[in-house]
Amino acid sequence: MSPKIKLSGAEKDMTLDELEEAIKLARNAGAEGDSYVYAELSTSGKIKEISVSTGERTE
Protein backbone atom coordinates (compact mmCIF):
# COMPACT_ATOMS: atom_id res chain seq x y z
CA MET A 1 0.00 0.00 0.00
CA SER A 2 1.37 3.39 -0.94
CA PRO A 3 1.51 6.29 1.50
CA LYS A 4 -1.44 8.66 1.38
CA ILE A 5 -2.09 12.18 2.53
CA LYS A 6 -5.55 13.06 3.85
CA LEU A 7 -6.71 16.65 4.05
CA SER A 8 -9.92 18.31 5.16
CA GLY A 9 -11.30 21.80 5.52
CA ALA A 10 -11.18 23.85 8.69
CA GLU A 11 -14.96 23.82 8.81
CA LYS A 12 -17.30 20.96 7.95
CA ASP A 13 -16.76 21.33 4.17
CA MET A 14 -13.75 22.41 2.10
CA THR A 15 -13.57 25.77 0.35
CA LEU A 16 -11.95 26.33 -3.03
CA ASP A 17 -8.94 27.94 -1.32
CA GLU A 18 -8.58 24.91 0.98
CA LEU A 19 -8.81 22.54 -1.98
CA GLU A 20 -6.09 24.50 -3.79
CA GLU A 21 -3.85 24.39 -0.71
CA ALA A 22 -4.50 20.65 -0.32
CA ILE A 23 -3.35 20.06 -3.90
CA LYS A 24 -0.16 22.06 -3.28
CA LEU A 25 0.54 20.05 -0.11
CA ALA A 26 -0.07 16.75 -1.90
CA ARG A 27 2.30 17.69 -4.73
CA ASN A 28 4.96 18.80 -2.24
CA ALA A 29 4.55 15.44 -0.46
CA GLY A 30 5.32 13.58 -3.70
CA ALA A 31 1.96 13.11 -5.41
CA GLU A 32 2.26 12.89 -9.19
CA GLY A 33 -0.05 14.70 -11.61
CA ASP A 34 -1.65 11.44 -12.73
CA SER A 35 -2.50 10.36 -9.16
CA TYR A 36 -6.16 9.74 -8.42
CA VAL A 37 -7.87 11.98 -5.88
CA TYR A 38 -10.41 10.35 -3.58
CA ALA A 39 -13.01 12.47 -1.83
CA GLU A 40 -15.46 12.02 1.00
CA LEU A 41 -18.59 14.03 0.29
CA SER A 42 -21.26 15.41 2.57
CA THR A 43 -24.90 14.50 2.02
CA SER A 44 -25.26 17.79 0.11
CA GLY A 45 -22.40 16.84 -2.24
CA LYS A 46 -19.75 19.17 -0.78
CA ILE A 47 -16.18 17.93 -0.32
CA LYS A 48 -15.42 17.07 3.31
CA GLU A 49 -12.03 15.37 2.89
CA ILE A 50 -9.65 14.34 0.11
CA SER A 51 -6.88 11.76 0.01
CA VAL A 52 -4.10 11.34 -2.53
CA SER A 53 -1.35 8.74 -2.90
CA THR A 54 2.08 10.29 -2.30
CA GLY A 55 4.27 7.33 -3.22
CA GLU A 56 4.64 4.54 -5.75
CA ARG A 57 1.37 3.04 -6.86
CA THR A 58 0.94 -0.71 -6.96
CA GLU A 59 -2.24 -0.61 -9.10
WOPE-V801343 format. One record per residue. PSI is psi in degrees with one decimal (* if undefined). Layout:
BEGIN
psi: [PSI:PSI]
END
This chain:
BEGIN
psi: [133.3:154.2:146.1:154.1:133.4:134.7:144.8:166.1:163.2:-34.1:-163.8:-41.6:154.6:145.8:169.6:-41.4:-40.7:-37.5:-43.4:-44.8:-38.5:-40.2:-42.7:-43.7:-40.9:-43.8:-42.2:-25.5:-2.0:2.7:135.7:160.8:-23.0:9.8:142.7:145.9:126.0:139.7:143.6:125.8:152.0:171.9:-20.8:3.1:3.4:151.5:125.5:-39.4:145.3:155.4:144.8:139.2:134.5:6.3:-164.1:137.1:143.5:11.5:*]
END
